Structures are given as C-alpha cells and as structure tokens.
Amino acid sequence: MHYPEEDREAARRILNHLSLTDEGATRDVLFQLFRQTEGLRTVARQGIALDDAFQRLMLYLQSDFYINDTGNGRYDFSSRLLKTWWRKYYGFESVY
C-alpha cells in the first residue's frame, strides 16, 4: 500500500512472477513485466522516465526486503518463506 500508486500493479506482477519461479528471474524479464503493466496505463511513461521508474521500484522492493539481486542480473525473493507465502496468497493472480 505504501508504494506509489502508479507502481503498485507492476510491483504485484513482479512479485507474482518471482513467486512462481524456482530460480528467480533476470532483470530483463522483470523489466518486460514492468513495461507491459505500464502499457496498460492511460498515460504510460516512456524512455528514461520508464527506466527510472523501474529502477526506483526495484530499489523499493529490495529495501523492503522482498527481493534480492542474486547475481548475474537475476532477482529472487529474499526469503524462501516469504516466496512461499506470496505464491500461496497472491501467485495465482498472475496473468501471462
């Protein structure tokens, strides 16, 4: 709830996707999910504004201990317990 309104759906979608993976996902895959979510908005950010918004969201997710950079440009949940909990309660909402 404390994420900026324009980023909430993208945050949910990224976390949903990560919860359904065994090894996490690359930054590129997560950026594609972010871009797809952004494309659904009435006024979509583009270019540098889009890149900055994605980077900011990833930093928020990391500083709130949802995700970690696991190396080689991959991200995953910072905790197996949190990942399992998210998958159980929210992962089914993913639409791909």
C-alpha atoms as one frame of an Amber mdcrd trajectory, in Angstrom:
protein
   0.000   0.000   0.000   2.859   2.422   0.574   4.215   2.101  -2.971   3.392
   4.912  -5.389   0.004   4.259  -6.955   1.431   4.130 -10.469   3.827   1.316
  -9.430   1.591  -0.917  -7.281   0.319  -3.154 -10.062   3.813  -3.582 -11.500
   5.170  -4.481  -8.039   2.451  -7.111  -7.609   3.097  -8.514 -11.058   6.858
  -8.735 -10.492   6.411 -10.423  -7.104   3.786 -12.781  -8.521   6.144 -13.812
 -11.299   9.069 -14.331  -8.937   6.913 -16.388  -6.565   6.162 -18.847  -9.366
   9.808 -19.394 -10.373  12.336 -21.847  -8.998  15.428 -19.755  -9.702  14.117
 -16.188  -9.820  14.203 -14.110 -12.997  16.518 -11.839 -14.899  16.287  -8.082
 -14.721  15.291  -8.079 -18.406  12.291 -10.342 -17.774  11.185  -8.212 -14.825
  11.584  -5.052 -16.894   9.358  -6.580 -19.590   6.673  -7.263 -16.975   7.024
  -3.680 -15.759   6.778  -2.339 -19.311   3.671  -4.456 -20.039   1.978  -3.187
 -16.896   2.969   0.365 -17.754   1.448  -0.048 -21.226  -1.956  -0.629 -19.622
  -1.932   2.822 -18.008  -3.758   5.750 -19.589  -0.600   7.854 -19.603   2.348
   5.498 -19.870   5.876   6.592 -19.027   8.420   6.090 -21.781  12.151   6.248
 -22.375  14.280   7.439 -19.483  11.216   8.031 -17.280  10.260   4.363 -17.729
  13.797   3.165 -16.920  13.987   5.416 -13.858  10.583   4.254 -12.588  11.601
   0.599 -12.961  14.916   1.159 -11.201  13.162   3.003  -8.365  10.614   0.183
  -7.971  13.358  -2.441  -7.864  15.159  -0.438  -5.175  11.934  -0.178  -3.161
  11.375  -3.929  -3.412  14.954  -4.569  -2.296  14.945  -2.065   0.558  11.658
  -3.563   1.827  13.350  -6.999   1.814  11.008  -8.537  -0.746  13.714  -9.283
  -3.300  17.487  -9.601  -3.633  19.865  -9.325  -6.537  21.182 -12.904  -6.619
  23.972 -12.100  -9.062  24.383 -12.093 -12.826  21.409  -9.761 -13.217  18.968
 -12.176 -11.566  16.490 -11.391  -8.829  14.535 -13.585  -6.457  12.660 -13.289
  -3.189  14.986 -12.560  -0.296  13.320 -15.272   1.800  12.013 -18.724   0.861
   9.285 -18.320   3.474   8.115 -15.027   2.000   8.225 -16.508  -1.513   6.080
 -19.464  -0.455   3.655 -17.177   1.367   3.357 -14.856  -1.650   2.817 -17.783
  -4.025   0.110 -19.201  -1.779  -1.831 -15.972  -1.352  -1.046 -13.924  -4.480
   0.795 -16.008  -7.100  -2.411 -17.371  -8.569  -3.311 -13.811  -9.628  -0.527
 -13.734 -12.212  -1.708 -13.305 -15.749   0.818 -14.019 -18.505
